[in-house]
Amino acid sequence: ETREAALAKTERVRIETPALSGSLSLKGGRIDDLALNDYRVTLDPASDKVTLLSPVGSPEPYYALYGWAPVGDLDFADVPGANTPWQVESGRVLTVDTPVTLVWDNGNGLIFHRKISVDKDYLFTIEQSVTNTGTTEQKMAPYGIIARHGEPDVIGFYILHEGVVRASDGEIEEIDYSDMPDATISAAEGAAVDLIDVQRSGWIGFTDKYWMTTLIPAAGQAFKSVAKYTQTSDTYQTDMRLPIMAVAPGSTQTMTTSLFAGAKQWEKIRHYQNDLGIEQFVDSIDWGWFFFLTKPIFQVLHFMNNLIGNMGLAIISLTIVIKLLLFPLAYKSFVSMARMKELQPEMEKIKERAGDDRQKMQQEMMKLYKDKKVNPASGCLPILVQIPIFFSLYKVIFVTIELRHAPFFGWIRDLSAPDPTSFLNLFGLLPFSAPGPESILAIFSIGVFPILMGVTMWMQQKLNPAPTDKMQAQIFAWMPWVFMFMLGRFASGLVLYWVANNTITFIQQYTIMRSQGIKPNVFGNILSTFKRDKAEKK
């Protein structure tokens, strides 16, 4: 059954906001039809909008459902559930300015209302109320559910979490879809259930790479946070189970909660956290192990992008900032390496004197370093410091929606995707497309930016003569081109960072060498490389 056919089966109320379009079903009052107006499936502006929620009966059902659980003498037929036939009391279209109120009378003294409102972005407010027109007190417990039928298609990449994400009294927990069936089986529910009693604050929902749906109780509201998998229906589910409410005769009880359904835009999520008191909501973005680096790196990128108006230029600006911050370390490292080169003759003499006695050689070497006040490991420090920065930037480019479909210049229209050009078709001059990422030839489909990265890395090496050791010289000679192929299919934004980093490092190192009285012979070193290659071939 198609999605359109499934939607046509139930009476609906349209949803029209600047950020969202879709509808909610009067059967169960489900929010089960939602598309994101600002996001397209592909770079083509005429492509379909990204679909977030879909109804039961469609190929990938995914929806939010609210209701009341009966307590005491009440039965499930007495309270709203998944199939309750709601009526519209007010509001024919849900907009930012026009909430929709649904009503259902159970015919036994209980009248239920559900007022649904939405802001200009991605936050719905769900106000559920029940009025007792009978003569006896009634008890029931409100709940919210997000359900996905069938295992969702996930990227399955090790640096990305897709599945349940929840906050529980200050703790963030992530549960992969594949791990949900491994939870403790509840005999009462006939499902694998992972339940946490939240006392003070929390939320729970499903997160994908760029999109999220989340159930959010009122600030300070205790609730049961449930991640649940039902094998018989192959349903992945998150529940927000709220405390039992007693409704006295002639009175009305109300419970207000929220639903986030949309893109994980940092500014919007931060606004909900800071202004609406949704604690730790920013942590719904998968910042990873190096969160202490990924967060500030993203914030600098975001600031630069707002300032400059181009994410590629923002990445270059970030690279400049990082290189300036690390310059004192780079300067100290190079000076230390230069002093190590000066000690080379003495080190050779120590090796000759020690012979095969490695312990004696190590002792004399350490004494030499101490006397000359040289740290042999200092040359590695700039590289070691940049490794976590590189991986953090990779994480930022991979998971943040602000990089999705973000253009640079020319042929780079999506900095979160690999360089689309390829030398296999002479960068578009030949009349056929380059191999796609699923092709076995993809590793050879190297674009302009990866080639620039290899060239700038190679030029950086030419600031110094080639190592005298033949094996070491060969390793150095191959390294730029190995990295070129390794990073060739990485996001072009990451490769752009590497190109900018290599270029700035070249300028920095050249300047430092000149300040130390050393005149780099770049072109001479390049010529000697080609001469050596010719001599080896002979």
N, C-alpha and C positions, 0 to 999 in steps of 0.2 A: 504493500500500500504506500502511495506517495504521501509526502508531508502535506500537500495541498488537500488531498482526499481526507486525511485524518483531521485537518482543521475544519473541514466543511461538515463534519459529523455533529458538531455541537454549536449551540448558540453562543455568540461571542460579544465582548466589549472591546473596541479598538483601543490601542495604546499609541499615542502620538506625542513624542517629546523631541527636543532638539537632538538628544543622544540616542533615543530608542524608538523602535517602531515594532508593532506586533499586536497581540490581543491576549485577553484572558478568557478562559472558558467558564461559562455559567454552570457547567457540570463540575461540581466540586470546588468551584471558584479558583481553579488552578491558574497560575501564571505559567503558561506553557508555550508561548509563541513570542519570541523576542529576537530581534536583529539589531545590530549595532550600526547606527547611521554613519559613523565617522570612519568605519573600517571596511575595506574590501578584501575579498579572498585573495586576489592577486594585485599586481601593480596596475593592471588595466582599470582605469576609473569606471569603465562600463561593466566590470565584473560584479558578481553578486555581493551583497552585504554579508558580513560575517554573521552567521546564525548562532545564537547562544542556546536558546531553549526551544524544544520541540515537543509536540503532544504525543500521548500514547497512540500507537498505531502507525506512527511515522518510522522511518528507518532507524533513527537514533533518539528514542524518547528521553527527554531531560526536562524536568519541570520542578516548580515549587508548589507545595500544597499545605494548606492550613486547616486546622480543625480542632475538635474537642474530644477528649477521651472520657467515656462515661465512668462514673464512680457510684457505688451503692446500688440503689434500685434502678438507676438509669440503664438503658440498653443502647447499643450502637445505633439503633434506628432512631433514638431520641436526640442524637447530637449530630452536627455536621461532620461529614466525612468525605471520602474521595469521590463519591458519586451523587452528593446532595444537589438537588435542582434549585439553585439560587435564583432569585428574582432581582432585577435592578430597581432599587428604590430611588436613586438619584444619580445623574451623570451618565450620559450615553457614550462618551469618549473620555478615556483617562488621559489628562494632560497635566502639565505643571500647575496650571491654575484651576483645573477642574477635577477634584477627586471623584471616585465612584463609590457608591454605597450599595452593598448587596444585602438582601434580607431573606430569611427563611424561618417559617413558623412550623414547629414540629407537630402542632395540633394537640399537644398535651400540656400546654401551659408555659412553654419556653419559646421565646422569640429571639433569634440570633441575628445580629448585624455584623457586617464586615465592611469597614471603610478603608479603601485603598487609595493612597496618594503617592506621588512620585516627584522628585526634584528634577532639576534640569540635567542632571548627570545620570547616576546609576543607582540611586537609593530609593527604594520603596518603603513607605511606612504602612504597616498593617495594624489597624485598630479593630480588635475583635471584642464584641460585647454580647452579653446575654441578659435578657430580662425575664424574670420569673413572675408570670401572671397567675400562678397556681397558689395553693394554700399550704404547701410543704416546702421545706428547704431542699434544694438540689445541689449536688456536688459534681464537679467535672474538672478536667485539667486541659488547658489549651496546649497546643503543640504546633510546631512548624516542621516541614519535611522538605528536603531536596532529594530527588530520586533520579537515578540514571539506569536505564534498562540495557543490559548487555555491557560487556567490558569495553570501555571507551578506547578509541584509537589514540595511542600515546606515542610520543617520539621515542621514549625508552632510552634517552641519552643519560649517561651516568651523572652529568653535572646538573641535571634538571629534575625537580620533583613535580610529579603530576598525581593527584589523588586528593585525599582528605587533608585539610589544613585546619587547625583549630588553636584557639587561645583558651587557656584554663587557669585562671587566677595567677597570671604572670608567666605561665609556661607555654611555649609554642611547641606543637607536636605535628609531625607530618606522617601520614600513612599512605603508602603506595597502593594503587588499586590491586596489585597482585598480592599484597599482604592482607587485605581485608578479609578474605575467606579463612585466614589462619587464626582469627580471633576466637575467643571462647564461645562455644555453641550454647545458646540459651534455649532450653527445652520449651519455655513458655512462649517464646517468639518464633521458634523454629528457624533461627538464623544465627550467624556469627555476629556477636555483639561486643563492641568495645565501648564501655560506658565510663564516664567521669562525672562525679558530682561537683559542679562548679558552684562555689559559695558566693563569690563577689563579682567577678567580671569575666566575660569570655565571649566567644563566637565560634561557629563551626560551619564548614562548607567544603566545596570542591574547587580545586584550583587546577587550571591548565597552564600552558606556557605563558599565555598573554591574558587569559580570561578567568573570571572567578564568579561563583555564586556563593553567598554566605548568609546564614541565619544569625541575626544579631538581637539578643534580648535588650531590654532597657538597662541603662547603667545601674549597676548595683544589684541586678536581679539574679537570684540563684536559679539554676536550672540543671537538668541532666543533659550532658553533651554525649551524643551517641553516634558512633560510626558503625554501620550495619551492612552485612551482605546476606541476601537470601538466595540460596542456591536454586530452589525450585523455580523461582521466577527470574533468576540471574539479574538481581537488582542490587545496585550499589546505592546506599542511602545514608544521609546524615539527618539526625533528628535534634530538635531543640524541644525538650520536654519540660514544661513549666509546672510549678506547684499547683496542687488541687485548690480550686476556688469554691467557696460555699456561697450560694446565691439564695438569700432569704426571700420569702414571699413578698411580692411587691417591689423588689429592689433590682438593680442592674449592676453587674460587675463587668469591668473592662480590662483588657490586657493589650498593651501596645508594644509591638516589636518592629524590627526593620529587616529588610532583605536587600543585600547588595547583589546586583547582577550586571556585570559589565567588564570593561577593560581595566587592567591593573595599572592605571595611570598614577604615577607617584604623587603628583600634586593633588589629585582628587582624593586619593586614599589618605594622604597626610591631612587634608582638610577634614575628612570624616574623623580621623583620630584626634586631632587637636581641638576642633570646634564642637564635635558631637560627643566626645569622650569615649570613643571606641578604642579601648586600650590595645596597644601593640598591632594595630591594623596595618601599619607600614610593613610589618614583618610577614604579612601574607605574600609579599614579593620574595622570591627565593634568592636571598642574598648569598647563600652558601657559607662554607667554612670561614672564608676570609671576609666575613660581613663587616669587620672593622675597617677593611680597605674598600670593599665594593660599594658600601654606602657613600663614603665621602667622594670616591671617584665618580660615582653617578651624579652626585650633587654638583660637583664641579662641572661635569659635562653638561648637565641640565642648565646650569647658570650660563655657561659659555654659549650654549645653543640659543638661549633666550636673548643673549647679548648680541651675538653675531648673526643668528638666523640660519645657520648651516651646521648640521651635526658633524660633517667631515672636518670643517674648519675648527669646530669645537674640540674634536679629537686631537688635531694638530696643536691647538692651544694648550690642551691638557698635557700633551707630551712636552711642550716647552716648559710648563710649570714644574713638571716632575723632574726634568733635566736640570732646571735651575736649583731646585731643592737638593738634588743629589750632587750638584757641582762640587761643593767642598770635599765630599767623599771621593769623587772622581779625581779631583786635583791631587789629593793626598795619595791616592792609589797610584797615580801615574808617577809622582815623584818617587814613591817607594820602589816602583818597578824600575825606574831609571837608575836608582842607587843599586838595585839588585844586579843590573847589567854591569855596573862599575865593579861589582864584587866578583864577576865571573872568573877573572884570572885566578884570584885567591881560592875560589871554590874548586877550580880544576886542580890546583896544587894539593888541596885537602884530599880530593879523590885519589890522586896519585899516591899520596903518603899513606892513606888508609888501606888501599888495596881492596881486599875482600872483606875486611873488618867493617861491616856496615854500622855496628854500634859506635865504633870509634869515629867513623865519618860523621854520623849524626850528632855526636857530642861536640865535635869540632865545628860543625856547621852552625849549631845552635849558639856556640860561644862567639863565632864570627858575627852572627846576626845581632847578638846582644851587644857586642863591642861597638858595632857600627850603627846600632839603633835602627835596625831594619826589620820589618815584619814581612816574611815571605808570603803570607796569606792575604796581605792587603790588596793585592791585585785582583783577587776574586770577589772582594766585597761589593763593588758596584753591580756585578753580574748577579750575585746572590740576592741582593736587595731588590733587583728588578724582576726576579722570578715570580714572587707573590703578586707584584703589581701587574705583571703580564697576565697571570691567570685570573686576577680580579677583574681586569678590563675585559678579558674574554667572557667572563661570567656576565658582566654588565651588558655587553653587546648581545649576548645570546638570549638573556631572559627579559630584559626590560622592553616594554612596548614602545618606548620613545625612540628606540633604534629601528623598530620594524618599519620597513618601506621608507626609511629616512634617506634622502638623496644626498649626493656630494656634488660633483660636476660631471658633465659629459656622459659617459656610458655607465657610471656608477649611480644607479637609481635606488639601490637598497643596500645600505651599509651593513645590514645584518645578514646579507647573503654573499656568497663568493663572487669574485670578479667574473662577470658574465663573458668576457672576451677569452679567446684561446688562440695560441699560436698554431694549433692544428688546422684552423681555417684562416690563418693569417689575419687574426683579429677582425674577422667579418668580411674580409675582401673576397674570400672564396665562397661560392654559392651553396654552402651547406652549414648546418648548425653544429656547434661544438657538442661533444658527448655530454649527456646529463650526468648528475651525481650518482645515478644508479648504474651507469656504464662502467665496465672494467677499465675503460680508457680514461676515466675521469681524473685519475691521478696525473695523467699527462696533459690534461686540459688546463694549461697554465696561462693565466691572463697577464695583462700589463702590470698590474700592481705587484703580484708575486715576483715577476721578473725584475721590477725596480727594487724590490726588497733584496733579491740576490745580488744585484749590481752594487747597491749601496753598502751591503755587508762586505762584498769583495773589495770595494774601494777603501773601506775602513781598514782592512788588513794591509793595504799598500802604504799605509803611513810608516810601516816598519819593514825592514828587509825580511825575506823569508827565513824561517828557522834553518839552522845548519843541519840539524838532524833530518835525514831523508824521510823517515816515516812521519815525523811530526809535520814536515812541510807538506806531505801529501794529504794528511788529515785536514790541515788548514786550507789547502787548495780546494778540496771537495766540499767543505762545510757550507759555504754560501749557497751552493746549488742543491745540496741535500735539504737545507732549510727551505729553499724556494719550492721544492716539490712537496715537502711536508706541510707547509702552510698554504699551498696553492688553492686548496678547497675550503680554507677557513673563511670566516666573514671578512669582507673587504674592509670593514672598519678596523678590524684587528691588524690586517696587513698594512693599512694606511698608518696606523700607530707605529708599526715596526719600521716602515720606510722613513717616517719622520724622526723616529728615535735614532736610526742609523745615521741619518743626515746630520742631526744635531750633535751626535757623538763624534762624528768626523770633524766637525767644526771645532768642538770643544778640545778634542785631543790635539788637533793641529795647532790651536792657540796655545795650549799648555806646553807643547813641545817647543814652540818658538820662544815662549817665556823662559824656558830652561836652557836656552842657547842651542837647541837642536833644530836643524833645518830639515824637515821631512822631504825626502826625495821621492814623491809619489810616482811621478812619471818614470823615473829611473827604476823604481821597484817593479812597476808594471812591465817595462821593457825587459828587465832581467828575468821576470817570470816567463815571458814568451821565449826568450833565448834559452832558458833552462829546459822548457818543454821541447824545443827543437833539438837540443843536444841529446835529451833522453830518447827521442825517437830514432836518432841516428845510431 
